[in-house]
């Protein structure tokens, strides 16, 4: 089930619930919410980007990072990073 965000159609009206964007879990087939369930103010659904992170998401491999033209570093100490993929300096330090 996807999450949808709703907000009051009038920024100066509504309650604490619908005065700022509120996230609701709804079935895809459910009709959009028309009014705030607490104050009755008209609300509209916001368009927001999907969240792609989840249990099946993964970090890109070293080969994928290099192929995309990026440089990847890993932390090896306080303020010290070592290059693990791509082009660039082998060590970056805050010193």
ROVEX-82456 format. One line per field, with one value per residue: x, y, z of N, C-alpha, C in turn; residue in one letter; residue number from 0. Coordinates in steps of 0.02 Angstrom, whole numbers, plus 50000, padded with zeros to 5 digits. Atoms other than C-alpha are relative to their C-alpha. Layout:
BEGIN
n.c1: X/...
n.c2: Y/...
n.c3: Z/...
ca.c1: X/...
ca.c2: Y/...
ca.c3: Z/...
c.c1: X/...
c.c2: Y/...
c.c3: Z/...
residu: A/...
num: NUM/...
This chain:
BEGIN
n.c1: 50042/49959/50012/50020/49997/50056/49992/50059/50000/49990/49945/50016/50056/49985/49976/49930/49993/49998/49968/49936/50010/50008/49991/50052/49992/50063/49997/50000/50069/50039/50008/49961/50033/50025/50003/49962/50044/50005/50032/50045/49972/49983/49929/49980/49945/49937/49959/49934/49962/50005/49943/49976/49960/50039/49961/49967/49954/49930/49951/49970/49936/49942/50001/50054/49980/49949/50031/50041/49956/49996/49947/50029/49953/50024/49969/49951/49982/50035/49984/49957/50037/49959/50036/50015/50018/49999/49939/49994/49946/50007/50020/50025/49994/50022/49941
n.c2: 49941/49940/49943/49939/49940/49954/49936/49957/49960/49931/50002/49963/50034/50068/50014/50020/50061/49989/49937/50017/50065/50060/50060/50050/50064/50017/50047/49966/49993/49956/49933/49950/49966/49934/49955/50020/50037/49968/49934/49994/49956/50034/50016/50023/50047/49975/50046/50006/50053/50064/50022/50061/50039/50052/50059/50027/49951/50017/49950/50019/50034/49959/49994/49955/49932/49979/49996/49939/49942/49973/50024/50022/50002/50030/49969/50044/49968/49936/49951/50030/50044/50035/50013/50071/50008/49940/49960/49948/50012/50063/49985/49932/49988/49934/49963
n.c3: 50000/50002/49957/50034/49958/50007/49965/50007/50061/49979/49953/49939/49967/49983/49933/49997/50038/50072/50016/50032/50033/49958/50040/49988/50035/50032/50056/50065/50024/49957/50027/49963/49944/50021/49942/49941/49956/49935/50001/50057/50051/50062/50008/50066/49998/50028/50040/49970/50031/49967/49960/50032/49953/49966/49982/50059/50029/49985/50020/50064/49996/50019/50073/50020/49981/50049/50066/50000/49998/49932/49956/49936/49945/49938/49941/49967/49937/49988/50051/50050/50046/50049/50062/50011/50071/50041/50006/49949/49952/49964/49932/49986/49928/49979/49976
ca.c1: 50000/50069/50083/49994/50020/49875/49870/49733/49681/49685/49852/49769/49629/49625/49687/49859/49829/49796/49882/50046/50070/50011/50056/49917/49933/49797/49759/49786/49601/49543/49469/49573/49531/49424/49410/49513/49442/49466/49408/49317/49428/49450/49617/49714/49834/50015/50126/50284/50426/50419/50531/50639/50740/50683/50735/50782/50884/51073/51225/51304/51453/51628/51615/51449/51520/51671/51566/51452/51604/51594/51724/51682/51770/51758/51795/51954/51974/51914/51910/52008/51935/52013/51965/51878/51824/51846/51973/52038/52158/52191/52166/52062/52099/52026/52203
ca.c2: 50000/50171/50324/50483/50659/50778/50961/51090/51182/51346/51375/51490/51369/51195/51114/51058/50894/50960/51129/51047/50894/50734/50561/50431/50247/50202/50064/50112/50086/50196/50363/50517/50599/50755/50826/50823/50690/50806/50980/50951/51071/51027/50943/50903/50762/50812/50735/50670/50561/50375/50299/50169/50114/49954/49781/49738/49896/49884/49995/50003/49890/49961/49925/50016/50168/50178/50146/50292/50406/50431/50411/50317/50337/50242/50311/50240/50360/50523/50642/50520/50434/50308/50291/50126/50158/50283/50418/50545/50559/50396/50477/50628/50703/50850/50900
ca.c3: 50000/49956/50066/50011/50078/50106/50156/50181/50022/50120/50206/50336/50382/50452/50610/50669/50579/50403/50415/50365/50254/50336/50271/50255/50210/50085/49961/49779/49743/49888/49835/49880/50047/50018/50195/50353/50470/50621/50566/50401/50303/50119/50083/49926/49890/49859/49728/49808/49746/49782/49913/49829/49980/50060/50110/49931/49898/49894/49880/49707/49675/49649/49462/49449/49539/49423/49267/49315/49331/49520/49656/49815/49982/50145/50317/50394/50539/50614/50466/50356/50202/50084/49901/49865/49684/49544/49508/49632/49778/49872/50043/50096/50266/50360/50415
c.c1: 50044/49980/49980/50005/49942/50015/49936/50005/50010/50054/49986/49943/50022/50028/50075/50014/50008/50033/50069/49992/49998/50003/49949/50016/49932/50012/49997/49929/49956/49992/50042/49958/49979/50001/50041/49952/49989/49961/49953/50024/50016/50075/50014/50060/50060/50033/50069/50037/49993/50063/50023/50043/49956/50044/50037/50048/50071/50044/50030/50068/50056/50001/49947/50017/50049/49970/49958/50042/50006/50060/49968/50055/49969/50040/50047/50023/49962/50024/50045/49960/50047/49958/49989/49980/50005/50067/50000/50056/49986/49975/49976/50001/49977/50058/50023
c.c2: 50062/50052/50059/50057/50045/50063/50041/50042/50074/50001/50036/49968/49929/49994/49983/49938/50014/50065/49991/49931/49942/49939/49947/49937/49979/49947/50040/50013/50045/50068/50050/50031/50070/50050/49972/49962/50033/50066/50010/50046/49960/49991/49979/49953/50031/49947/50000/49942/49934/49985/49933/49957/49950/49940/49970/50049/49982/50059/49979/49967/50048/50011/50047/50072/50028/50010/50064/50063/50033/49972/49984/49997/49965/50030/49950/50029/50065/50051/49974/49950/49972/49984/49925/49987/50067/50035/50053/49984/49936/50011/50072/50008/50071/50043/50051
c.c3: 50000/50053/49957/50049/49983/50039/49987/49937/50016/50053/50067/50038/50017/50071/49998/49958/49926/49980/49969/49969/50049/49954/50022/49960/49973/49947/49935/49976/50043/49968/50040/50056/49977/50057/50057/50047/50068/49997/49941/49945/49937/49996/49928/50009/49966/49958/50031/49968/50038/50041/49972/50046/50036/50014/49941/49968/50021/49979/49933/50009/49978/49925/49976/50015/49949/49931/49994/50004/50069/50036/50067/50052/50059/50057/50032/50067/50007/49949/49945/49958/49948/49939/49992/49927/49965/49999/50054/50048/50040/50071/50003/50075/50016/50025/49949
residu: X/X/X/X/X/X/X/X/X/X/X/X/X/X/X/X/X/X/X/X/X/X/X/X/X/X/X/X/X/X/X/X/X/X/X/X/X/X/X/X/X/X/X/X/X/X/X/X/X/X/X/X/X/X/X/X/X/X/X/X/X/X/X/X/X/X/X/X/X/X/X/X/X/X/X/X/X/X/X/X/X/X/X/X/X/X/X/X/X/X/X/X/X/X/X
num: 0/1/2/3/4/5/6/7/8/9/10/11/12/13/14/15/16/17/18/19/20/21/22/23/24/25/26/27/28/29/30/31/32/33/34/35/36/37/38/39/40/41/42/43/44/45/46/47/48/49/50/51/52/53/54/55/56/57/58/59/60/61/62/63/64/65/66/67/68/69/70/71/72/73/74/75/76/77/78/79/80/81/82/83/84/85/86/87/88/89/90/91/92/93/94
